[in-house]
Amino acid sequence: MNTQVPSIFRSFRVQLPSGAAYWTVLDGDLRVVDSADEFLRHLRFARDSAESTSEAYAGATALYVGARPAVRPE
């Protein structure tokens, strides 16, 4: 039996020194999930989306990342 404790991922607001803000995804150890962060920064700044759009996508991305199966090296 494989009993894995699911990781908890959450969205988190990032305030930059310039005053701009965007939302990212943190893992259960409060580390930034790099792939999600890159996507969310691109969405917010390169595509000029609203902060609320970044927030909505971060929440959905956190759910997605938490639901995918863990990849373990062989």
N, C-alpha and C positions, 0 to 999 in steps of 0.2 A: 504494500500500500504506500502510495506517495502522498505524504501529508505536507504540503507547502503552505506556509502562512502567506497570504497575499500581501504584496507591498502596497503601501498607501502612497498615492501620489496626490498632490494638491496644486491648485493654481495660487500664484503669489504675485502681488503688485511690486514692480521695480520702479523706483523713482531715480531718474538720472540727475547728475549735477546741473544739467541744462534746464531742468524743470520738466522735461518731457517724461512720460511714464508709459510703461507697457506691462503686460502680464506674462509670466513664464510658468514653468512647471517644476516643482520640487519633488524629490523622491522621499521615502520614509526617513532618510537620514538628513533631510533638509539640504541636499545637494541639488544643484541645477541639472536638469535633464538636457544635455547639450543639444541633441537633435531637435527637441521640442523648442528650446530657447532660440535656436537659429531660425526655425520656421516662424516663430511668433515675432521675433525682431524684424524679419523680412516683411511679414504681414503688416506690422505697425508702421514701420518707417519707409521701406522701399516701395510699398504699395499705398502708403499714406492712408491707412485705415484709421478709424477712430479708436480711442482707447477702449471704449466699450466693446468694440468688435474683438480687440485683442483679448479682453477679459472673457468673452463668450467662447472664443476659440481655445483659450487656455483651459477653461473648465472641461470642454469636450475632449481636448487632447489628454488631459490628466486621466479622464475616464478610460480613454482608448489605451494609453500606455499601461494603466493598471490592469486592464483586462487581457492584454496579450500574454501569451505564454512566455515564461522565462527561457532565455537562450543560454544553455550551459555548454562550455567547451568540452569536447570529447576527450 
